[in-house]
């Protein structure tokens, strides 16, 4: 190997070693630099930790104090919660105890009344039987003859033929006449009685004599179907009935008998009788009672009652009020001379009654001092006053878009299961503390449904100002027909006393069906859809009784919310169109909206209030002025936008705002809202403050907004409820409060 080769090898080795040295040096420096940086960082972190530890050491006393305070606050809150629960439990226990005591007192009172009635009944029988036995003795023969004389003298002065008897004579008919007595009367008295009958207008005034020892004394004259009862037996029977009806002891029983005996010289009892000639499906035909009036109450054998609904030449059609299983042809019927009436008064508040005002809630009898006819004339135009005061339902979609005033008639209409009764229930719940008497008339509802409704009212504290009138689906058609009129009569009592009344008819469709059934059974000619021709008058004479009275007429009001059920949303059917034409507007609930989750499912386009806008709060009118039009436009655009996606910005903005307004108007059941809260919520969304929120956040936004506004402006509620409009300054202040809240809302 040559020397040059060795030299080149050494040179290459030196170059390679130098390169490796330089590369290794850089790597080592980098490694050491990395370690040094890590050590430096660790030192810095250690120093930071030391500083933090020093800070914590300095803050430790303060944190300890704060922790102790937090613990103490938690303990206090827990104790307060426990105390509240104990107080609530105590209140519930006391309330339960009071309820039990009240129930026990009612049971005791009911038992005492039942016992008194039983004792009075026995006393009545014993006293009248003993009196009858006493008056049959020979020593009272002169008194009995004197009674005959007084009866004849009365007939000579007072005997007049009834219009029905005169009509029968004019038609060429004859009147059957009988005179009944315990013993054969003096022929001279009979002759005078015949002359009195002839003078009254009967051509042949000789009645047939019938002896009946059960009469004891006096006479009973029957001309046609009219009876003039001047007998001692009749007098004692009236005394027995009064004694049996007395609530107190024997002293009252004797006083009742004494009063009746003192009236021996008075006028005889005059009444008309008849008999049943046919019975079927809650309807009976009665012959006799020729002067019966339409709507008059009749008494039938067995204590049953009926109402005259059909007047014909030789008979009357009577609807039976109650079970008629024991009624047979030939049963006796007696006129009462009274139009069918129901009890009215403060005593009915908080009770559940049937269509005749009889209690069905098991809470004992109802003792009222007054009654009112179920049918009465509606207030005249002079007695009415314009609707100018709002009747808040507590439902945003109604109070803002379809306002109702006190004295208005607003129809609630929609298909089955669309929330009609829910609106009525929420409206009644919202009247708490507003000095409003509420009446709920359930027509054709299931008893379980009515029981659930009553329980909701009780839980919400609304039963304290509510009367429930129930004619369940299991009752006869006449009871369903009468129930709304009975509820109206109960409401009129308060209206003419100057009170405000809200009455709900749930529902009038079933009343119309019941009236159609009754009319067909009475053989009245059917009209459209087999309804009788006067079905319009059926509802008009009922709903016209709702009004706001002038101060001279009493100053009260009765607001009616009739409910009508439609079939497949057809509001152009016979009964819906009739009631729409009678009422002052309608709230139409749409099935599609209900199924899509919009509750209440109010169709803004088909719903209207023709009166309530005059009674709407000024602030509500300000914030909801364009709401109806905007929502109607939104619904149309929403339907149109389903067919295309290329929408301009204005349309998108309208849909965006409409989505949030629709979401805001959704409201859960049993949660009515005060009017001032409604104004704040609607103002916030209509001004666009909620445009940046997701739909699912609207409910939470509203729930947080209301208390925040009231905290910053406590007087706002009173300003809104005063009825006046908000000034520009007040509107601007409200905007600023809502803007500040919205910016901080998350």
Secondary structure, DSSP 8 states (H G I E B T S, - for coil): --HHHHHHHHHHHHHHHHHHHHHHHHHHHHHHHHHHHHHHHHHHHHHHHHHHHHHHHHHHHHHHHHHHHHHHHHHHHHHHHHHHHHHHHHHHHHHHHHHHHHHHHHHHHHHHHHHHHHHHHHHHHHHHHHHHHHHTSGGGHHHHHHHHHHHHHHHHHH----HHHHHHHHTT----EEEEESS---HHHHHHHHHHHHHHT-SS---EEEE-GGG-SSEEEEETTEEEE--HHHHHHHHHHHHHH--S-HHHHHHHHHHHHHTTTS--EEEEEEEEEEEETTEEEEEE-TT--TTEEEEEGGG-EEEEEEE-SS-EEEEE-S--TT--TT-EEEEEEEE-EEEESGGGTT-EE-TTS-B-SSS-----SEEEESS-----STTB----SB---S-HHHHHHS--BTT-B-EEEE-TTSSHHHHHHHHHHTTTTTTEEEEEEEES--HHHHHHHHHHHHHTT-GGGEEEEEE-TTS-HHHHHHHHHHHHHHHHHHHTTT-EEEEEEETHHHHHHHHHHHHHHTT--B-GGG-BTTHHHHHHHHHTT--BB-TTTTS-EEEEEEEEE-STT-TTSHHHHHHHHHSSEEEEE-HHHHHTT-SS-B-TTT-EESSGGGGS-HHHHHHTTTHHHHHHHHHHHHHHHTT-S---HHHHHHHHHHHHHHHHH---TT----HHHHHHHHHHHHTTTTTTS-GGGHHHHHHHHHHHHHHH-TTHHHHHHT-----HHHHHHHHHHHHHHHHH--
